[in-house]
Amino acid sequence: MTDVPSQRAPRRVASPRAASLAGVLFALLFATTLVLLRSAVPESPETVPDWSGDAGARLAFAVGLMPFAGVAFLWYLGVLRDTFGEREDKLFSSVFLGSGILFVAMVFVATAIAGGLLSTVDTGLEPDPSVVAISQAVILQISNVYALRMAGIFMLSLGTLWLRTGALPRWVSLFTYAVAAVLLVVVSRSLWASLIFPAWAFAISVFLLARSYRKPVASA
């Protein structure tokens, strides 16, 4: 009689370490893309941009870099959710996932509009000034109002999940609440307001990375 081979438990990925690495990558890529995008797109819709030189090159690089930032954020989203394990709250988790996906979608839409404007320059066409002004205003509204609001909701639900599951210390949730409140209340077209979210993601990711190296990894 042959012995039935024992089933090995599936090996889990070290979620805190994977989340922190994905978060650092997202923060760096997204912040770089924002700086390039906002330096090429004027804040005032009345200002007609000249994308035939360095500004056009910066915008093209930002348009090409943004998809990688979005992929890094989706990975960050998934591995963060995995850290909750069986203690996950379905209500806040649904808001957490929905707001994160909406944030990525809105950022992609704003970047695609900028890429569409740039493509008209590459073809040699002279875009209508009113179309350019409307497009610039839409880009700023999506990226600095709607996308940042979704980022604030994402952070509020994530902070609540951390409190309910005890996955992270209480002060991390309170810090997340404070930054989320700024994103939800402050309405600004400034570049620095847009950089609050990647700065928060970088700080949390560094904390998770340091925490994962301090805690001993359990043997399989």
Backbone bond lengths (Angstrom), bond angles and torsions (degrees), N, CA, C in turn:
res aa  C-N    CA-C-N  psi(-1)  N-CA   C-N-CA  omega(-1)  CA-C   N-CA-C  phi
1 M - - - 1.472 - - 1.527 108.98 -
2 T 1.300 113.61 121.86 1.465 118.29 -177.28 1.502 110.50 -83.92
3 D 1.314 115.25 145.33 1.469 120.46 178.23 1.520 110.01 -75.34
4 V 1.305 114.49 140.43 1.463 119.95 175.56 1.515 108.77 -75.18
5 P 1.335 117.72 122.48 1.459 119.21 -177.91 1.514 110.79 -63.56
6 S 1.317 114.60 133.88 1.467 119.97 179.49 1.517 110.36 -71.20
7 Q 1.293 115.00 140.90 1.459 120.59 179.11 1.518 110.17 -82.74
8 R 1.302 114.15 129.14 1.454 119.33 178.42 1.527 109.84 -83.50
9 A 1.295 115.13 136.83 1.470 119.90 177.26 1.520 109.22 -67.67
10 P 1.344 117.60 137.74 1.456 119.76 179.60 1.520 111.48 -61.64
11 R 1.300 114.55 138.84 1.460 120.39 -178.98 1.519 109.69 -78.65
12 R 1.302 117.23 126.40 1.446 122.35 -178.55 1.527 110.69 -89.15
13 V 1.309 113.90 146.08 1.455 119.93 176.65 1.524 108.93 -73.72
14 A 1.315 116.08 143.68 1.468 119.97 176.35 1.519 108.47 -68.75
15 S 1.333 115.62 90.00 1.465 120.90 -170.53 1.529 113.55 -60.30
16 P 1.343 119.86 -47.20 1.470 117.71 -179.08 1.522 112.87 -58.48
17 R 1.321 116.84 -39.22 1.460 118.87 -179.63 1.523 111.04 -71.19
18 A 1.340 116.68 -41.62 1.461 119.69 178.41 1.520 111.02 -65.64
19 A 1.339 116.45 -39.58 1.463 120.33 179.03 1.522 111.10 -64.00
20 S 1.318 116.27 -41.84 1.455 119.34 -177.97 1.520 111.32 -67.02
21 L 1.323 117.45 -41.16 1.464 120.08 178.91 1.522 111.14 -65.58
22 A 1.345 116.55 -42.93 1.461 119.83 177.97 1.521 110.56 -65.57
23 G 1.338 117.58 -37.35 1.454 120.94 179.01 1.517 113.04 -66.44
24 V 1.325 116.08 -41.32 1.469 119.74 177.49 1.524 110.16 -63.45
25 L 1.343 116.52 -43.16 1.467 120.39 179.17 1.521 110.92 -62.88
26 F 1.334 116.83 -43.94 1.466 119.78 178.00 1.524 111.28 -61.93
27 A 1.324 117.10 -46.41 1.461 120.57 -177.32 1.526 111.30 -59.86
28 L 1.321 116.82 -43.81 1.461 119.95 -179.01 1.526 111.84 -68.36
29 L 1.344 116.32 -45.14 1.462 119.81 -179.20 1.519 111.62 -66.96
30 F 1.341 116.42 -43.27 1.459 119.83 -176.95 1.528 111.41 -69.26
31 A 1.324 117.29 -41.26 1.463 119.90 178.59 1.526 110.77 -64.67
32 T 1.323 117.15 -42.16 1.469 120.59 177.90 1.515 110.79 -61.55
33 T 1.337 116.41 -43.33 1.461 120.24 -179.78 1.520 111.48 -64.68
34 L 1.337 116.80 -40.80 1.461 119.94 178.95 1.520 112.02 -62.98
35 V 1.320 115.79 -44.06 1.466 119.40 -179.74 1.535 110.24 -62.35
36 L 1.331 117.16 -44.03 1.459 120.40 179.50 1.522 111.40 -66.18
37 L 1.334 115.86 -42.19 1.465 119.96 -178.12 1.518 111.86 -66.25
38 R 1.341 115.47 -45.97 1.460 118.34 -176.96 1.525 112.28 -73.90
39 S 1.330 118.12 -25.29 1.459 119.72 175.91 1.529 111.47 -74.22
40 A 1.331 116.64 -21.92 1.463 119.93 179.93 1.516 112.60 -94.71
41 V 1.344 117.22 -25.97 1.462 121.45 -179.69 1.521 108.44 -104.07
42 P 1.334 119.66 115.67 1.466 121.14 -179.03 1.524 111.55 -63.50
43 E 1.344 115.85 148.84 1.462 120.36 178.79 1.521 111.60 -71.15
44 S 1.314 117.82 -31.02 1.460 121.30 -179.49 1.525 109.88 -90.11
45 P 1.342 119.28 124.03 1.461 121.03 178.57 1.527 113.36 -63.32
46 E 1.344 116.79 -21.84 1.462 119.07 179.53 1.518 112.24 -72.49
47 T 1.347 117.59 -18.36 1.458 121.12 -178.72 1.521 110.02 -84.57
48 V 1.313 116.80 118.67 1.468 121.23 179.18 1.523 108.49 -83.59
49 P 1.330 118.54 118.67 1.464 120.46 -176.80 1.518 111.99 -74.41
50 D 1.313 115.65 149.88 1.461 122.81 174.32 1.526 107.95 -108.59
51 W 1.339 115.53 101.78 1.453 121.47 -175.98 1.524 113.01 -102.05
52 S 1.314 115.53 21.22 1.455 118.48 179.60 1.528 112.62 -84.90
53 G 1.338 117.21 -12.89 1.460 120.39 -177.41 1.510 112.76 -119.04
54 D 1.342 116.04 -129.06 1.463 121.62 -176.76 1.525 112.48 -64.68
55 A 1.344 117.39 -34.93 1.462 119.76 179.63 1.521 111.05 -62.32
56 G 1.323 116.66 -39.66 1.458 120.12 177.40 1.517 112.26 -66.40
57 A 1.317 117.21 -37.26 1.464 120.43 177.84 1.520 111.33 -66.55
58 R 1.344 116.79 -40.41 1.470 120.39 177.48 1.528 110.93 -64.57
59 L 1.327 116.15 -40.95 1.460 119.92 179.98 1.524 110.82 -66.12
60 A 1.327 117.42 -41.77 1.463 120.64 179.33 1.524 110.77 -63.61
61 F 1.324 117.14 -39.55 1.463 120.20 178.56 1.528 110.89 -66.47
62 A 1.352 116.75 -39.06 1.458 120.51 178.68 1.522 111.51 -65.48
63 V 1.333 117.08 -40.98 1.462 121.17 178.83 1.524 110.81 -63.69
64 G 1.322 117.40 -38.13 1.456 120.30 178.48 1.517 113.83 -75.57
65 L 1.326 117.18 -25.07 1.465 121.00 -176.85 1.528 112.99 -86.68
66 M 1.325 117.37 -27.33 1.459 120.74 -174.79 1.533 113.92 -59.78
67 P 1.349 121.03 -40.49 1.471 118.66 178.33 1.521 113.52 -57.86
68 F 1.323 117.94 -35.86 1.460 120.54 178.60 1.530 111.25 -68.90
69 A 1.337 116.31 -35.78 1.461 119.59 175.24 1.525 110.70 -64.88
70 G 1.338 117.14 -39.29 1.453 120.51 177.85 1.512 113.00 -65.38
71 V 1.334 116.98 -40.91 1.467 120.76 177.43 1.526 110.33 -63.61
72 A 1.327 116.98 -42.21 1.467 120.60 178.31 1.526 110.60 -62.29
73 F 1.341 117.55 -37.71 1.460 119.64 179.17 1.525 111.45 -68.32
74 L 1.334 117.63 -39.20 1.461 120.04 178.62 1.526 110.81 -64.68
75 W 1.318 116.64 -37.91 1.460 119.54 174.77 1.532 110.76 -65.16
76 Y 1.304 115.65 -41.75 1.468 121.82 176.94 1.522 110.07 -60.19
77 L 1.326 116.26 -40.15 1.460 121.81 178.86 1.523 111.03 -62.86
78 G 1.327 116.03 -45.24 1.456 119.68 -177.26 1.521 114.17 -67.51
79 V 1.316 116.43 -44.68 1.465 118.59 -177.66 1.524 111.59 -74.46
80 L 1.341 118.02 -26.52 1.462 119.79 173.12 1.525 110.51 -65.90
81 R 1.316 115.70 -41.51 1.465 119.02 178.69 1.528 111.13 -64.73
82 D 1.311 117.46 -34.09 1.460 120.79 -178.83 1.527 111.92 -67.04
83 T 1.336 117.31 -23.64 1.456 119.34 -179.56 1.532 112.19 -69.82
84 F 1.335 118.04 -20.60 1.458 120.33 -179.68 1.524 111.63 -75.10
85 G 1.337 116.64 -28.77 1.457 120.56 178.23 1.517 112.39 64.29
86 E 1.320 115.63 -141.91 1.463 121.41 -177.80 1.526 112.52 -74.32
87 R 1.323 117.41 -11.76 1.466 120.47 -178.22 1.520 112.81 -85.22
88 E 1.294 117.13 7.66 1.461 121.66 -175.01 1.529 111.18 -64.74
89 D 1.315 115.83 134.01 1.457 122.69 175.66 1.529 107.99 -89.06
90 K 1.330 117.27 120.40 1.460 120.55 -173.03 1.521 112.43 -66.84
91 L 1.329 117.47 -35.23 1.457 120.25 -179.36 1.521 111.40 -64.18
92 F 1.321 116.80 -56.04 1.462 119.98 -178.69 1.524 111.66 -70.37
93 S 1.324 116.68 -28.40 1.455 119.15 177.05 1.528 111.67 -66.84
94 S 1.341 116.74 -35.64 1.463 120.26 177.19 1.526 110.98 -65.35
95 V 1.342 115.81 -42.29 1.462 119.53 177.28 1.524 110.26 -66.77
96 F 1.315 116.70 -39.57 1.458 122.87 178.60 1.528 111.02 -58.31
97 L 1.335 116.74 -49.15 1.456 120.71 -178.91 1.527 111.74 -70.77
98 G 1.341 116.38 -43.84 1.454 119.38 -177.96 1.513 113.25 -62.87
99 S 1.320 117.21 -45.14 1.471 120.29 -179.68 1.523 110.95 -67.56
100 G 1.330 117.60 -35.96 1.464 119.54 177.85 1.512 112.36 -65.71
101 I 1.330 116.51 -42.18 1.465 119.88 179.35 1.524 110.81 -68.33
102 L 1.341 117.00 -39.61 1.461 119.74 177.30 1.528 111.18 -63.72
103 F 1.319 116.91 -37.40 1.463 120.28 177.75 1.532 110.68 -59.67
104 V 1.317 116.51 -48.05 1.463 119.89 179.62 1.522 110.71 -62.74
105 A 1.336 117.39 -43.02 1.457 120.82 -178.98 1.530 111.55 -61.73
106 M 1.330 117.30 -43.14 1.459 120.26 -179.47 1.524 111.88 -66.40
107 V 1.324 116.25 -40.58 1.456 119.57 178.42 1.529 110.37 -64.44
108 F 1.325 116.79 -39.21 1.462 120.30 177.64 1.533 111.13 -63.88
109 V 1.336 116.68 -40.71 1.463 120.24 179.39 1.526 110.74 -63.51
110 A 1.327 117.36 -45.76 1.469 120.64 179.18 1.529 111.03 -61.21
111 T 1.331 116.57 -41.72 1.458 119.82 179.68 1.522 111.18 -68.91
112 A 1.330 116.95 -36.38 1.466 120.05 178.91 1.519 111.47 -65.41
113 I 1.345 117.11 -37.05 1.463 119.64 176.48 1.524 110.49 -63.37
114 A 1.334 116.37 -42.69 1.466 119.76 176.78 1.525 110.89 -62.58
115 G 1.334 117.01 -39.78 1.459 119.74 177.35 1.514 112.58 -65.75
116 G 1.351 116.39 -34.69 1.458 119.00 176.53 1.508 112.60 -65.68
117 L 1.334 116.72 -39.82 1.462 119.53 175.74 1.526 111.42 -63.25
118 L 1.323 115.68 -40.28 1.461 119.49 -179.79 1.525 111.56 -65.88
119 S 1.323 117.59 -34.40 1.462 120.66 -178.95 1.518 111.71 -65.60
120 T 1.349 117.30 -30.38 1.465 119.14 177.09 1.519 111.51 -67.30
121 V 1.332 116.07 -32.51 1.467 119.55 177.16 1.516 110.38 -70.41
122 D 1.335 116.66 -39.11 1.465 120.30 -179.29 1.518 112.22 -65.01
123 T 1.336 117.67 -30.47 1.459 120.79 179.65 1.516 112.88 -82.63
124 G 1.313 116.91 -4.75 1.458 120.60 179.18 1.509 114.80 86.16
125 L 1.340 117.19 2.65 1.462 120.45 178.94 1.523 110.38 -79.27
126 E 1.307 115.65 150.81 1.452 121.41 177.69 1.527 108.37 -99.36
127 P 1.341 118.58 105.21 1.456 119.58 -176.67 1.522 111.50 -67.87
128 D 1.317 114.51 149.30 1.460 120.03 178.56 1.528 109.30 -65.94
129 P 1.339 118.80 132.51 1.479 120.63 -178.60 1.521 113.42 -57.43
130 S 1.335 117.64 -35.56 1.459 119.44 179.57 1.522 111.26 -68.35
131 V 1.332 117.11 -36.27 1.461 120.43 177.13 1.523 110.74 -66.19
132 V 1.327 116.00 -41.04 1.463 120.32 177.95 1.523 110.59 -63.36
133 A 1.334 116.96 -43.12 1.467 120.46 -179.21 1.525 111.31 -63.89
134 I 1.334 116.78 -43.59 1.470 119.97 178.52 1.523 110.62 -64.34
135 S 1.329 116.87 -41.93 1.462 120.44 -179.60 1.521 111.59 -63.91
136 Q 1.340 116.47 -41.47 1.462 119.37 177.56 1.522 111.21 -62.50
137 A 1.327 116.58 -41.89 1.461 119.95 179.70 1.529 110.85 -65.13
138 V 1.322 117.35 -39.45 1.472 120.80 179.14 1.526 110.38 -65.63
139 I 1.332 116.71 -41.74 1.466 120.56 178.71 1.515 110.84 -59.04
140 L 1.334 116.59 -46.42 1.461 120.71 -178.85 1.527 111.52 -67.84
141 Q 1.339 117.02 -38.98 1.460 119.92 179.58 1.525 111.44 -65.19
142 I 1.321 116.65 -44.12 1.465 119.86 -178.71 1.525 110.96 -66.79
143 S 1.326 116.26 -47.53 1.458 119.77 -173.11 1.526 112.77 -75.51
144 N 1.343 117.73 -36.74 1.464 120.05 -173.67 1.521 114.65 -100.58
145 V 1.323 118.04 -11.75 1.464 120.26 -179.98 1.522 110.48 -114.75
146 Y 1.309 116.91 -66.24 1.464 120.11 -173.20 1.526 112.26 -72.64
147 A 1.323 117.55 -45.40 1.467 119.16 -178.89 1.523 111.34 -65.69
148 L 1.321 116.86 -40.56 1.464 119.28 179.07 1.523 111.77 -68.86
149 R 1.340 117.51 -31.94 1.462 119.09 175.16 1.533 110.63 -64.82
150 M 1.324 116.45 -41.76 1.464 119.53 177.01 1.529 110.76 -64.82
151 A 1.322 116.97 -35.79 1.462 119.81 176.04 1.528 110.52 -63.96
152 G 1.344 116.89 -38.07 1.458 120.00 177.37 1.523 112.04 -64.89
153 I 1.342 117.50 -42.60 1.470 120.82 177.00 1.527 110.18 -64.56
154 F 1.313 116.81 -39.10 1.464 121.57 176.74 1.529 110.69 -58.03
155 M 1.322 116.40 -44.25 1.459 120.38 -178.62 1.519 111.75 -70.89
156 L 1.339 118.14 -37.44 1.462 120.80 178.26 1.526 111.34 -62.95
157 S 1.334 116.63 -46.29 1.464 119.55 179.61 1.520 111.22 -67.28
158 L 1.330 117.24 -37.09 1.460 120.33 178.73 1.523 110.97 -66.51
159 G 1.338 117.01 -43.43 1.464 120.10 177.25 1.520 112.26 -61.65
160 T 1.337 116.45 -37.91 1.464 120.01 177.56 1.522 111.39 -66.48
161 L 1.328 117.07 -40.27 1.462 120.16 177.25 1.522 111.31 -63.80
162 W 1.334 116.77 -38.34 1.471 119.45 177.03 1.515 111.01 -64.08
163 L 1.329 117.49 -38.36 1.463 120.36 178.17 1.532 111.61 -67.40
164 R 1.319 116.55 -43.52 1.461 120.15 -176.41 1.525 112.30 -70.20
165 T 1.317 117.17 -38.28 1.464 120.37 -177.01 1.515 113.12 -91.37
166 G 1.327 117.86 -17.01 1.454 120.52 -176.43 1.514 113.21 69.01
167 A 1.356 117.10 22.60 1.459 120.40 -178.19 1.530 111.87 -66.67
168 L 1.330 117.03 -30.55 1.461 121.65 -179.64 1.521 108.85 -132.61
169 P 1.330 117.54 161.71 1.469 120.04 178.71 1.531 112.21 -59.91
170 R 1.300 115.11 157.38 1.462 121.10 -176.43 1.525 112.45 -62.07
171 W 1.334 117.24 -36.02 1.451 119.42 -176.85 1.527 111.75 -66.04
172 V 1.338 117.37 -26.69 1.468 119.99 177.41 1.526 110.12 -67.08
173 S 1.335 116.44 -40.84 1.458 119.85 177.32 1.526 111.26 -65.58
174 L 1.334 117.22 -41.03 1.463 120.10 179.17 1.527 111.02 -65.44
175 F 1.310 117.10 -39.44 1.462 121.15 176.14 1.529 110.67 -63.06
176 T 1.324 116.21 -41.15 1.464 121.08 178.43 1.522 110.92 -64.87
177 Y 1.338 117.35 -41.33 1.466 120.97 176.61 1.532 111.09 -59.69
178 A 1.317 116.46 -42.67 1.465 120.21 -177.14 1.528 111.03 -64.52
179 V 1.321 116.72 -44.75 1.467 119.82 179.67 1.519 110.45 -67.47
180 A 1.335 116.95 -38.22 1.466 120.44 178.07 1.521 111.36 -62.99
181 A 1.324 117.13 -38.77 1.464 120.62 178.55 1.520 111.29 -62.33
182 V 1.325 116.60 -37.64 1.469 120.12 177.40 1.522 110.38 -63.65
183 L 1.334 117.61 -44.09 1.465 121.24 -179.28 1.525 111.56 -66.32
184 L 1.324 117.55 -32.71 1.456 120.69 -177.89 1.526 112.62 -80.02
185 V 1.324 117.91 -27.83 1.460 121.59 -173.75 1.519 111.69 -98.16
186 V 1.325 116.80 -44.66 1.460 120.53 -173.80 1.524 109.81 -76.26
187 V 1.317 116.63 126.10 1.461 122.80 174.69 1.518 107.14 -113.03
188 S 1.313 116.16 111.91 1.456 120.25 -175.62 1.518 109.44 -150.65
189 R 1.314 115.78 145.52 1.458 121.12 175.14 1.522 111.34 -93.79
190 S 1.294 116.74 6.03 1.451 120.34 -177.72 1.521 110.61 -68.97
191 L 1.321 116.05 147.26 1.458 121.35 176.97 1.516 111.15 -63.80
192 W 1.342 116.58 -34.71 1.458 119.94 -176.92 1.527 111.29 -66.43
193 A 1.329 118.20 -31.10 1.458 120.04 175.99 1.523 111.04 -65.95
194 S 1.331 117.24 -35.57 1.461 120.79 178.80 1.521 112.09 -70.28
195 L 1.324 116.89 -27.83 1.462 120.25 -176.62 1.528 112.89 -82.70
196 I 1.348 118.13 -3.97 1.465 119.83 179.99 1.522 110.71 -63.34
197 F 1.323 116.87 -43.18 1.459 120.27 -176.42 1.533 112.70 -65.61
198 P 1.341 120.60 -50.57 1.473 118.42 176.44 1.522 113.20 -63.68
199 A 1.338 117.71 -30.42 1.471 119.52 176.45 1.523 110.58 -65.37
200 W 1.345 116.56 -41.42 1.466 119.79 176.22 1.529 110.78 -63.30
201 A 1.327 117.27 -45.03 1.467 120.59 -179.94 1.527 111.07 -60.94
202 F 1.325 116.88 -38.33 1.459 119.98 179.11 1.529 110.40 -66.71
203 A 1.338 117.06 -43.36 1.466 120.08 -179.28 1.524 111.28 -64.18
204 I 1.322 117.76 -44.24 1.460 121.11 179.24 1.527 110.75 -65.39
205 S 1.315 116.85 -39.15 1.464 120.48 -178.79 1.522 111.44 -66.93
206 V 1.317 116.99 -40.61 1.461 120.25 176.89 1.519 110.45 -63.42
207 F 1.347 116.85 -40.70 1.460 120.43 177.21 1.523 111.22 -62.34
208 L 1.339 117.39 -44.48 1.465 120.66 179.09 1.522 111.57 -64.24
209 L 1.329 116.25 -38.65 1.459 119.87 -179.85 1.523 110.75 -66.07
210 A 1.334 116.87 -45.38 1.465 119.95 177.92 1.521 111.10 -64.00
211 R 1.317 116.99 -37.79 1.466 121.17 179.95 1.532 111.49 -67.59
212 S 1.321 116.95 -36.45 1.465 119.72 -179.24 1.521 112.00 -69.12
213 Y 1.331 117.26 -29.52 1.460 119.98 178.62 1.524 111.91 -81.36
214 R 1.357 115.90 -24.70 1.454 118.35 178.21 1.525 112.27 -76.00
215 K 1.357 115.37 -35.33 1.457 118.89 -178.07 1.520 110.18 -83.79
216 P 1.302 118.36 133.75 1.468 120.37 178.97 1.528 111.26 -67.83
217 V 1.320 116.10 138.96 1.450 121.79 -179.63 1.526 108.45 -81.70
218 A 1.353 115.16 125.68 1.460 119.56 -178.56 1.524 110.13 -69.84
219 S 1.321 115.14 139.66 1.468 119.17 179.58 1.518 110.28 -74.75
220 A 1.284 115.77 150.35 1.457 121.03 -177.51 1.522 109.49 -68.41
